[in-house]
Amino acid sequence: MASFHPWPVLLMRPSAAIIRLLSLAVTFFGVAVVVFVIVRVAPGDPIAMMIPPGASPKDIANLRELYGLDKSIPAQFVIWLGHVARGDFGTSISLRQSVTEVVFGRLPATLELAFLALALAVAIGGSMAVLAARWRGTATEASVDLFNGIALSIPDFLWGLTFILLFGVAIPIFDISGRVTPTLELPFVTPFFLLESLVRLRFDLTFDLLGHMIMPAMALALPLAAVISQILKTSLKEVMQQDYALIADADWSGHPVFWPSPVPPAAAPVAAPAAAPAKARNPLNIDFK
């Protein structure tokens, strides 16, 4: 019997990882070039947003020179790329603050909101998929497919506006702005308020934070839940036709088995779409802006 040597395979893995990293770097560079050029050729003058009323042409020219806007677009891109390599992303024109400080100042709230949205999407989508696969070919599966279609056809920002109008204005159940009620005692020492409230066992703050987060989290979760539901339902139907699932089904006297037999293998295709809350969309636009 021929022996199997895994060393060639193991030696190929670092090279494959290097190729992936290089392709990722090329992709980022290409995206940076496209976005930079589009921003520069788009109508509008960033200097006009910064100058005070009555500024002289000399002041405007000095400001253009300060920000390098008097140079060609390729020269501006090289300057910007050099600053990015040093970790300097410039200053926000509207906020007059460092872009790095603005991003990292809002990152904890963004991460907590993204993880909550992911948890809701997995819970809702997984439950709907199991129900549809359990009662496939019935009105239950049709209802799940209808939910998936509606959830996917409405973008998340429109879900957010709908929730604000329904549960923030018409029926004021949840808060529509802010991250936490300012009248509460806030003993936070880190910017991760939700996590710290759980660690400190301050469940009053936890429920208050969730009350502020639930609407934007649901707005982000519903489209993703529809994707998870559709993929998991299809995968469950395929797995339930496998021999081991049919044998387990027979052992349970005709009652379909969902856990632990078919669900874990069927959940593998859901891993990629479940990472969608990390997409390039800022959830702060809904609540925490």
C-alpha positions in Angstrom: 0.0 0.0 0.0 1.4 3.4 -1.1 2.2 5.7 1.8 0.8 9.2 1.9 3.0 12.1 2.6 1.2 15.3 3.5 4.3 17.5 3.4 3.7 18.8 -0.2 0.2 19.9 0.9 1.5 21.5 4.0 4.2 23.3 2.1 1.7 24.7 -0.3 -0.4 26.3 2.4 1.9 29.2 3.2 2.2 30.0 -0.5 -1.5 29.9 -0.9 -1.9 32.2 2.1 0.6 34.6 0.6 -1.2 34.7 -2.7 -4.5 35.4 -0.8 -2.9 38.2 1.1 -1.4 39.7 -2.1 -4.7 39.5 -3.9 -6.4 41.1 -0.9 -3.9 44.0 -0.9 -4.4 44.5 -4.7 -8.2 44.5 -4.1 -7.9 47.1 -1.4 -5.6 49.3 -3.5 -8.0 49.1 -6.4 -11.0 50.0 -4.3 -9.0 52.9 -2.8 -8.1 54.2 -6.2 -11.7 54.0 -7.5 -13.2 55.6 -4.4 -10.6 58.4 -4.2 -11.1 59.3 -7.9 -14.9 59.3 -7.6 -14.8 61.5 -4.5 -12.4 63.9 -6.2 -14.3 64.3 -9.5 -17.7 64.4 -7.8 -19.4 67.8 -7.8 -18.8 69.9 -4.7 -15.9 71.7 -3.1 -14.8 70.5 0.3 -13.1 73.9 0.9 -16.5 75.6 0.5 -17.6 73.6 3.6 -14.7 74.8 5.7 -14.3 78.5 4.9 -16.2 81.1 6.9 -18.4 83.6 5.2 -16.5 86.5 3.7 -13.2 84.6 3.3 -10.9 86.2 0.8 -9.6 84.4 -2.3 -6.1 84.3 -0.7 -7.5 82.5 2.3 -9.2 80.0 0.0 -6.0 79.5 -1.9 -4.0 79.0 1.3 -6.5 76.4 2.5 -6.3 74.5 -0.8 -2.5 74.5 -0.5 -2.7 73.3 3.1 -4.8 70.3 2.2 -3.0 69.6 -1.1 -6.1 70.3 -3.2 -4.1 72.5 -5.5 -2.2 69.5 -6.9 -3.3 66.9 -9.5 -5.4 63.9 -8.5 -2.5 61.4 -8.8 -0.4 63.6 -6.6 -3.2 63.9 -4.1 -3.6 60.2 -4.0 0.1 59.6 -3.4 0.0 62.1 -0.5 -3.1 60.5 0.9 -1.7 57.0 0.6 1.5 58.0 2.4 -0.6 59.4 5.3 -2.7 56.2 5.4 0.5 54.1 5.6 1.4 56.2 8.7 -2.0 55.7 10.3 -3.1 59.3 9.6 -6.5 59.4 7.9 -6.9 63.1 8.0 -9.4 65.4 9.7 -13.2 65.2 9.3 -14.4 68.3 7.4 -17.8 68.3 9.1 -16.8 67.3 12.7 -13.3 69.0 12.7 -11.9 66.0 14.4 -9.4 63.3 13.5 -11.0 60.6 11.4 -9.2 58.0 13.4 -10.6 59.3 16.7 -14.1 59.5 15.1 -14.0 56.0 13.9 -12.6 54.4 17.0 -14.9 56.5 19.2 -17.9 54.9 17.5 -16.4 51.5 17.0 -17.5 49.9 20.3 -21.2 50.8 19.8 -20.9 49.6 16.2 -19.5 46.2 17.3 -22.1 45.7 20.0 -24.9 46.5 17.6 -23.4 44.2 14.9 -23.1 41.3 17.3 -26.7 41.8 18.6 -28.0 42.0 15.1 -26.1 38.8 14.2 -27.5 37.0 17.3 -31.1 38.0 16.3 -30.6 37.1 12.7 -29.3 33.6 13.6 -32.1 33.0 16.1 -34.9 34.2 13.8 -33.5 32.7 10.6 -32.6 29.4 12.2 -36.0 29.0 13.8 -37.8 29.8 10.6 -35.7 27.4 8.6 -36.3 24.5 11.1 -40.1 25.2 11.0 -40.1 25.3 7.2 -38.1 22.1 6.9 -40.2 20.4 9.6 -43.5 21.2 7.9 -42.3 21.3 4.3 -44.9 21.4 1.6 -47.4 23.0 4.0 -48.7 26.5 4.7 -45.9 26.9 7.3 -43.2 26.7 4.6 -45.1 29.0 2.4 -45.4 31.5 5.2 -41.6 31.3 5.9 -40.9 31.8 2.1 -43.2 34.9 2.2 -41.4 36.3 5.2 -38.1 35.7 3.5 -39.2 37.5 0.4 -40.6 40.5 2.3 -37.5 40.7 4.6 -35.1 40.6 1.6 -37.1 43.1 -0.6 -37.0 45.8 2.1 -33.5 47.3 2.8 -32.3 47.6 6.3 -32.4 51.4 6.4 -36.1 51.3 5.4 -36.8 48.8 8.2 -35.1 51.2 10.6 -37.3 54.1 9.5 -40.4 51.9 9.7 -39.5 50.8 13.3 -38.9 54.4 14.3 -42.3 55.5 13.0 -44.1 52.5 14.5 -42.4 51.9 17.8 -40.8 55.3 18.4 -43.5 57.7 17.3 -46.9 56.0 16.8 -46.4 53.6 19.7 -43.5 55.0 21.7 -42.1 51.8 23.2 -38.4 52.2 22.4 -36.0 55.1 22.3 -35.2 56.4 18.9 -31.9 58.2 19.7 -28.9 57.9 21.9 -27.1 54.9 23.3 -28.3 55.0 26.9 -30.6 57.1 29.0 -28.5 60.0 30.3 -30.4 60.2 33.6 -29.2 56.8 34.7 -26.1 56.4 36.8 -23.4 55.5 34.3 -20.4 53.8 36.0 -18.8 52.7 32.7 -15.0 52.7 32.5 -14.9 51.2 29.0 -16.7 52.2 25.8 -18.3 48.7 25.6 -21.4 49.6 27.6 -23.5 46.5 27.0 -20.7 44.1 27.8 -19.6 46.0 30.9 -23.2 46.2 32.2 -23.4 42.4 32.0 -20.0 42.0 33.7 -21.0 44.4 36.5 -24.5 42.7 36.8 -26.1 46.1 36.2 -29.1 44.6 34.5 -31.0 47.8 34.7 -28.5 49.3 32.4 -28.5 46.2 30.2 -32.2 46.5 29.6 -31.9 50.2 29.0 -29.1 49.6 26.4 -31.1 46.9 24.7 -34.1 49.2 24.6 -32.0 51.7 22.6 -30.4 49.0 20.4 -33.4 46.7 19.6 -34.8 48.7 16.7 -31.6 49.2 14.7 -30.5 45.7 15.5 -33.8 44.3 14.2 -33.5 46.5 11.1 -30.1 45.0 10.4 -31.1 41.4 11.4 -34.2 40.9 9.3 -32.6 40.8 5.8 -29.8 38.6 7.1 -32.3 36.4 8.9 -34.1 35.8 5.6 -30.8 34.8 3.9 -30.0 32.4 6.8 -33.5 31.0 6.8 -33.5 30.3 3.0 -30.0 28.7 3.0 -30.5 26.6 6.1 -33.9 25.4 5.0 -32.5 24.2 1.6 -29.6 22.6 3.4 -31.8 20.9 5.9 -34.0 19.4 3.2 -30.9 17.9 1.6 -29.4 16.6 4.8 -32.7 15.0 5.9 -32.5 12.8 2.9 -29.2 11.3 3.9 -29.0 7.8 5.2 -28.1 8.6 8.8 -30.9 11.1 9.1 -33.4 8.6 7.7 -32.2 6.0 10.2 -32.5 8.5 13.0 -36.0 9.4 11.7 -37.0 5.7 11.9 -35.6 5.4 15.4 -37.9 8.2 16.4 -41.0 6.4 15.2 -41.6 8.6 12.2 -41.0 12.0 13.9 -38.4 14.1 12.0 -35.1 14.6 13.9 -33.7 18.1 13.9 -31.2 18.1 16.8 -28.5 17.0 17.0 -28.6 14.9 13.7 -29.4 17.1 10.7 -28.9 20.7 12.0 -25.1 20.8 12.5 -24.2 19.5 9.0 -26.9 21.7 7.4 -25.6 24.8 9.3 -22.2 24.7 7.5 -23.3 26.7 4.4 -24.8 29.4 6.7 -21.3 30.4 8.1 -20.5 32.8 5.2 -23.7 34.8 5.1 -23.8 34.9 8.9 -20.8 37.3 8.8 -22.9 39.9 6.9 -23.2 42.4 9.8 -19.6 43.2 9.2 -20.4 44.4 5.8 -19.4 47.9 4.6 -22.5 49.6 6.0 -22.4 51.8 9.0 -25.2 50.7 11.4 -24.6 54.0 13.4 -26.7 55.8 10.8 -29.8 54.3 12.3 -29.4 55.0 15.9 -26.0 56.0 17.3 -25.0 58.7 14.8 
